[in-house]
Amino acid sequence: MSHKSRIAAAFTRQAAAYDSVAAVQREVALRLARRAVSRLPAPPARILEIGCGTGLLSAELATAFPAARLLLTDISPAMLERTRARLGERAEYRVVDGEHPEGMEGKFELIASSLAMQWFADLPGALARLSGLLAPGGRLCFATLGTGSFAEWRAAHAALGLPCGLHDYPEAAPFPWPPGATGTIEEEFLVEHHASGQAFARALKTLGASEPAPGHRPLPPGAFRKVLHALRGGVAVTYHVLYGEIHR
Ligand SMILES: C[S@@+](CC[C@H](N)C(=O)[O-])C[C@H]1O[C@@H](n2cnc3c(N)ncnc32)[C@H](O)[C@@H]1O
């Protein structure tokens, strides 16, 4: 199984449980939708969403742009079905690897994606390909994780000299824009409190965000217990959120 298939399978397994732990994701979706509304010069006729998950952003977009045609996509069929259950006939649905949207018929006045692109192997390449689907004047608005995300979890591993399986996330500046693209980034830090390291690890697993970075092997149980022990009194976990925009 490829790394990408394992990412999709992890989200598929957790599709039913995702919303129960997705407080930050819900908040980011709301903020991203507000940004899109404030930045678009006119209501979009066609919207493409990448990595829609259970439809948290999709629902905001459907409300904000009632006349728009929505094409909602995700790499996980089970996640996509959750969105279909939320929005029904209001949208079209397609299983798509958002990193490789080749073959999709554009053009979209808005392409949106909330907290999915941190799973991409080649972010600049994906942004270039997605930008190619924008209509003239269109906007690609996304939220993804920045380098400061989960710093506390990384620090607990580092303090014990243990490797951490989290993926590497980009800096806000310099952000890895594709060549020739003019984009903007705004960043914010959202903090979520967990009663213990174990509670945080369980929440990540419940979200489906459990596939480690390529090449990382799970820690032996004894080493993992040391990390959990270090965080037994509770942990405040930072989500460093990057809101990006490419304007065509
Ligand atoms: C953390 S969830 C976010 C879901 C939703 N956008 C939200 O804000 O709640 C990440 C989603 O990205 C999807 N995803 C991961 N890699 C993807 C890819 N290459 N193409 C499309 N979707 C992908 C996952 O299946 C999952 O539904």
The ligand as a Gaussian input file, in Angstrom:
#p B3LYP/6-31G(d) Opt

LIG

0 1
 C       -8.281000      16.818000       8.468000
 S       -9.438000      16.322000       7.257000
 C      -10.179000      17.882000       6.810000
 C      -11.545000      17.670000       6.237000
 C      -12.369000      18.932000       6.048000
 N      -11.820000      19.757000       4.987000
 C      -12.479000      19.686000       7.339000
 O      -12.011000      20.817000       7.395000
 O      -13.027000      19.127000       8.283000
 C       -8.393000      15.994000       5.860000
 C       -9.166000      15.476000       4.658000
 O       -8.297000      15.528000       3.521000
 C       -8.475000      14.354000       2.770000
 N       -7.266000      14.152000       1.977000
 C       -6.038000      13.751000       2.370000
 N       -5.207000      13.678000       1.313000
 C       -5.933000      14.050000       0.239000
 C       -5.636000      14.161000      -1.148000
 N       -4.421000      13.886000      -1.648000
 N       -6.621000      14.561000      -1.984000
 C       -7.870000      14.826000      -1.504000
 N       -8.207000      14.719000      -0.211000
 C       -7.249000      14.346000       0.649000
 C       -8.744000      13.274000       3.799000
 O       -9.383000      12.145000       3.236000
 C       -9.626000      14.028000       4.786000
 O      -10.988000      13.933000       4.453000

